[in-house]
Amino acid sequence: MTIAFIFRKPHRTFFSIERVFYSIIADMKRTGMRTEKCYVPRSGPAPANFRTAIGRFGGKKADIYHITGDIHYTALVLPRDRTVLTIHDCVFLYHTQGIKRWILKQLYLDRPVSRCRMVTTISEATKKDIVRFTGCNPDKIKVIPNPVRENIRFVEQPFQRHKPRILFVGVTPNKNLHRAIKALAGLACHLRIVGIAPPDAVTALQEQKIEHSIVSGLTDDEMAAEYVKADILLFPSLYEGFGLPVVEAQKTGRVVVTSNRSPMKEVAGEGACLVDPESVEAIRAGVTKVTEDEAYRQGLIAAGFKNAERFDTRAITGQYLACYRELLNGSRHL
């Protein structure tokens, strides 16, 4: 069996999808599965991207075509009966309106979903969104969570109670950085932000006199090192397709403060302090509690270790392989 994985144009800042599927592809080598990677040449639904999809994967050059995310529209030119589409979230529909929203919905959701034989998504919350927005049969959608990369490992270090290092991953509006900044005002800490922080956020950090540092464009190993150096992962996201940093921090043995809404609360299991992401006071209280209450903090860390086992790469790879076999067996009977 040959699986063709189709990726968006590489970007130095946005690489979460690539991280997920690179680890899966690497693990597939263990099974002897043949794989191929293809990257579209442009950002957005440019004609060149459709030409690339047709040129590289037209006809019968692969057994299964797997669109790994973001470039959902390429499903429109791939073989219907042998294409898998992974949708990570529907966040783009929450931040647009009018004709722009209608166009995005057609290109990134409605038509690609109807054009594929199988859709996978990374959480029950996103599956519900897809069904609600498209009217798709729920049986067409398989929920397969993201794996935790093998280079994410536990490294023991003492918790810096008097001045914890707080890791904050991502700077898009849904990550809720501005409320986090307000919540940390006056607390002794070092806020480590991964991403290119917007100017107004930098201004707010300076005004609140929060000790901080900002980094972007990290390699996988550099990102793994960020978890090791952290004491707390603060992830009060308003909306996620999955929330992989939660599990990555758990596997590293770091305490997590995240949102009390789906999918974060399901992904975190019992291994996180859950807070209302729209309440500055609740975010602050969560950070304070995990900092000051050692027994509570250690309980969350222990539960986080156990929870992270659910997201082992080999287990996730097995779920995708089962989908491919199901799809291929079904296409033979069309």
C-alpha positions, -999 to 999 in steps of 0.1 A, spaced: 0 0 0 13 35 -9 0 65 10 5 100 -5 4 126 22 -5 161 9 8 191 29 3 228 28 31 251 17 58 250 44 58 280 67 84 288 93 58 298 120 29 274 114 40 238 115 17 220 140 1 198 113 35 189 99 48 179 134 18 155 138 21 137 105 59 136 103 59 115 134 31 93 120 49 89 87 82 80 105 64 53 125 48 39 94 83 29 82 82 3 110 53 -14 93 69 -13 58 43 11 45 53 31 15 47 68 18 52 100 -2 51 136 8 38 164 -15 37 201 -7 15 226 -26 34 256 -38 11 284 -27 -8 295 3 -45 295 -1 -66 279 -29 -44 292 -57 -47 275 -92 -11 263 -89 -21 242 -59 -49 224 -79 -24 218 -108 1 204 -84 -25 180 -69 -36 168 -103 0 166 -117 14 147 -87 -15 125 -77 -38 123 -107 -46 88 -121 -36 59 -99 -2 69 -86 -11 60 -50 -34 37 -32 -46 63 -7 -44 101 -8 -43 118 26 -48 155 29 -32 163 62 -51 195 69 -55 232 60 -56 227 22 -89 209 23 -99 222 -11 -74 199 -29 -100 171 -23 -119 186 -52 -93 172 -77 -83 140 -60 -99 105 -65 -131 106 -45 -130 69 -35 -94 69 -22 -91 103 -5 -89 108 33 -93 144 46 -81 154 81 -99 185 95 -81 198 126 -107 225 135 -134 248 121 -121 279 138 -121 299 105 -159 299 106 -160 315 140 -140 345 129 -155 354 95 -189 364 82 -209 374 51 -197 364 16 -161 357 29 -175 331 53 -196 315 26 -167 311 3 -144 297 29 -171 273 40 -175 260 5 -138 256 -2 -126 244 32 -156 224 45 -188 217 25 -173 206 -8 -142 189 5 -162 169 30 -188 158 4 -160 150 -21 -141 126 2 -149 90 11 -136 94 46 -129 124 70 -108 122 101 -107 147 128 -88 151 161 -115 155 187 -152 149 193 -157 186 196 -144 192 160 -165 162 148 -196 179 162 -187 211 144 -182 194 111 -216 176 114 -233 208 125 -219 230 97 -221 205 68 -249 181 77 -225 152 70 -233 117 82 -214 113 115 -205 78 104 -182 92 77 -160 109 103 -134 91 124 -120 107 155 -83 101 157 -64 122 183 -30 137 176 1 118 189 27 131 212 61 132 195 88 108 206 112 136 214 89 149 241 103 132 272 102 136 310 132 154 325 130 160 362 137 194 376 126 212 408 95 234 406 105 271 410 77 280 434 89 316 441 92 325 404 78 298 381 86 298 344 52 298 326 51 285 290 25 300 266 23 283 232 7 302 203 -3 338 197 -34 336 175 -65 353 189 -80 320 201 -50 314 223 -62 341 247 -29 358 253 -43 392 263 -64 377 291 -34 357 303 -13 388 305 -39 405 326 -41 374 348 -4 374 355 -1 410 363 16 414 397 26 377 400 62 367 403 69 347 372 87 345 339 63 343 309 78 324 280 58 330 248 62 308 217 51 326 186 54 361 171 36 381 196 15 410 182 27 445 191 -3 453 214 5 422 234 42 432 238 30 467 249 6 451 275 35 430 289 56 461 293 28 480 309 21 452 333 58 449 340 57 411 335 91 395 330 89 377 297 107 364 267 95 356 232 107 330 207 95 317 174 105 294 146 116 266 169 126 231 157 110 201 172 139 195 196 139 232 206 102 230 213 107 199 234 134 218 254 109 246 261 86 221 279 116 209 299 126 244 310 90 253 320 73 249 354 38 255 342 20 253 308 -6 280 306 -30 272 278 -63 291 284 -75 287 248 -109 299 237 -111 273 209 -90 244 197 -93 215 173 -73 195 198 -48 212 221 -17 192 217 5 214 240 -16 201 269 -5 165 263 30 174 255 34 192 288 19 163 306 43 138 290 72 161 301 59 161 337 49 198 338 17 210 355 -10 223 331 -35 251 335 -60 250 306 -96 258 296 -127 241 311 -142 236 277 -140 211 249 -118 197 236 -92 208 261 -109 192 291 -113 159 273 -77 159 261 -64 168 295 -84 141 314 -78 144 351 -43 159 346 -49 197 345 -63 226 364 -93 237 344 -103 273 344 -128 296 327 -108 310 298 -130 342 296 -123 350 333 -91 368 341 -97 361 377 -101 323 371 -69 321 351 -50 339 378 -65 317 405 -55 285 385 -19 297 381 -18 306 418 -32 273 430 -8 251 410 21 273 422 13 273 459 -4 240 465 23 213 461 0 183 468 -25 195 442 3 202 417 19 168 422 -15 151 418 -21 168 385 13 159 372 9 122 381 -26 121 364 -11 139 334 16 112 330 -10 85 329 -33 105 305 -4 111 280 -2 73 274 -34 76 254 -16 95 227 13 72 220 25 76 183 23 38 176 -13 36 188 -23 66 167 -5 52 136 -24 20 140 -57 39 139 -48 56 107 -37 23 91 -70 8 100 -88 37 82 -66 32 51 -74 -5 49 -111 1 54 -111 27 27 -91 6 3 -113 -25 9 -144 -4 3 -131 11 -29 -125 -23 -44 -162 -30 -41 -174 3 -57 
